[in-house]
Amino acid sequence: MAEQLEQLDLSTFKSTLADRMGIEITEATAERTVGTMPVEGNTQPYGVLHGGANCVLAETLGSIASAIHGWPERIALGVDINATHHRAVSSGKVMGVATPLHLGRSVASYEIAITDEEGRPVCTARLTCFLRPAPKPQ
């Protein structure tokens, strides 16, 4: 992991949304990207984790993994995400793990498994990113 993190500055992937949601990346390679997100502050009015928050965590992890896969020749752009929500969570943190389904030259697809602190499935998502040529430095 350290080798790939030295090559690609993950701070460029920090976004206002990911920061606001408290997403923390704990591992990042093209083969496995892991992160956590607090439930508190990311809930729907009923007090449980918002389904959209699961999607933001999934897209963040899958996009970082896709970017690492394509870097430095290509950049990753998300083109499709879907999510199946399995269980409600009302406290603690959730953890997402992105693993590749397909790593091609022009498309990368990832499955992102999100679990609660007890390891129970919360959400399973799939993200597909288009890999396009990186802009030339000026």
N, C-alpha and C positions, 0 to 999 in steps of 0.2 A: 504494500500500500504506500509506504513512504516514498518509494521511487516514483510512482505515478503522481503522487501529490506534489512532489518537487517539480515535475514537468508541467503540470497544469495548476494554475493558481485558482483554487476553489473560491477565493473571496470574490471573484468576478461573477459567481453564481448566487451570491447573497442578494436577496431581493427584499424590498420593503415588506412584501407579503410573508415570505418565509421568516424574516426577522420578527414581524408582528405576531406570528403564530408560534414562535419559540422553537422552531425546528433546529435541531442540532445534528450535524453529520458526524458520525463516529467512525465510519470506514468508507473508503471510496476507491473502487477499481471498476473496470468495465465488467468484470465477472461477478462483483458483489458490492453493492452500495447500501449502507445501513444508516438510519437516522431515527431520532426520537422526536416526539412532539407532546407537549402537555395537553391534557384534556381541558383543564381550567383555562377559560378565556376563549375556547374554541368550541363552545357548546351551542346547541339550539335552545329555544325557549323552554324546553322540557328538562333541561339540565343534563342532557347526554351529548356526547361528541357529535358534532355536525357532520353529516355525510360529505359535505363539500370540503371539510377539513381533511378527511381521509384522502380525497382526491388531490388536494394541494400537497400533502405529504408524499403521495404516490408520484405525482408529476415531478416534484422536486428531486426525489431519489432517482427516478428513471431518466430524467433529463441530465442529471450529473453523470450517471453511468454512461449514457449515450454520448455525451460530450467527451468523456475520457476515451471511449472507444474510437471516436472519429478524429480526435485531436492528433496532430496539429493541422492536418490537411482539410478537415471538415468540421462544420459546426452542426449542432443538433437543434432541430425545431420540432416541437410536439405537434402531431397531426391527428392523433386519436387517443382518447382515454375512455376506459369504462371501468366500473367498479361494482362489486357485489358486496353489500353490507351484511355481515353475519350476526353481529352482536352489539348491543348498546354498551357504552362505557361512560361512567359518570365521574370518575376521579382517576388520579395518577397520570401515567404517561402511556402512550402507545409507541410501539417500535415497528418500523417498516424495513423490509429487506427486499431490495431489487436484484433479481437475477435474470440473465438474458434468456430470451426465447429464440431470438435470431440476431446475429451480428453481421450485417452485410456492409457493402460499400455505400449504398444509398439509403438503407433503412435499418434501424435498430429497434427491436421490440423487447420489452421487459415485462415480467410478472412481478408485482409488488405485493408481498404478503405482509399485512399489518396485524399485529397481535397486541393483546393487553399485557399488563405486567405479570400475569400468571401464564403467559404463553398461549392463551386461547385466541382463536381466529376472530378478528374484528372486521376485516375487510380484505378482499382480494381484488386487485386492480391489474389492468394491462394497459401499458403505454406504448405507442408506436411513435418514433421520431424519424423524420426525414433528415438525412445527412447531406448537406449541400456544401459545395466548396467554400472554404473560409475566405473572407475578404483578404486581399493582399495588404500588408502593412504599408502605410504611406510615409 
